[in-house]
Amino acid sequence: MNRNRGHSGFTLIEVLVVMVILGILAAIIVPRIMDRPEQARVVAAKNDVRAIVSALELYRLDNGTYPSTEQGLAALVHKPDSGNIPQNWRSGGYLDHLPVDPWGHPYQYLNPGVHGEIDVFSYGPNGPSSDGSSSGEIGNWNLNR
């Protein structure tokens, strides 16, 4: 008498084939899904840089010049008390607070800039290298890339 008659199930081979197919699909799909958070961080950094540059433009319109590198981006939040002290600094500042980039580092500011009159940038996901440069910089000079 055959005891397995009427019972159907999956053989070990069928289960292994399904697992291999799922593994192949995961190998193709997971890298694409995992890359999205990094793209979102880059977009957020670009938006922050644009907002900081806009605040710097307002600062310049009110005071005739950009803050110095030494005064830094803090001049957008608190009135500088050293260097070229702005005479028409807006009460309340130009930004509520200084944002940090999506990787947890402060945004960088140079006046005069290397790429233009001023440079506002993040070192990006790789951070600064030992020589202070970065291959992943996100700055006001490359926002459209």
Summary of the structure (lengths in Angstrom):
residues: 145
radius of gyration: 26.6
end to end distance: 73.1
largest distance: 101.5
contacts: 356
relative contact order: 0.13
helix: 39%
strand: 8%
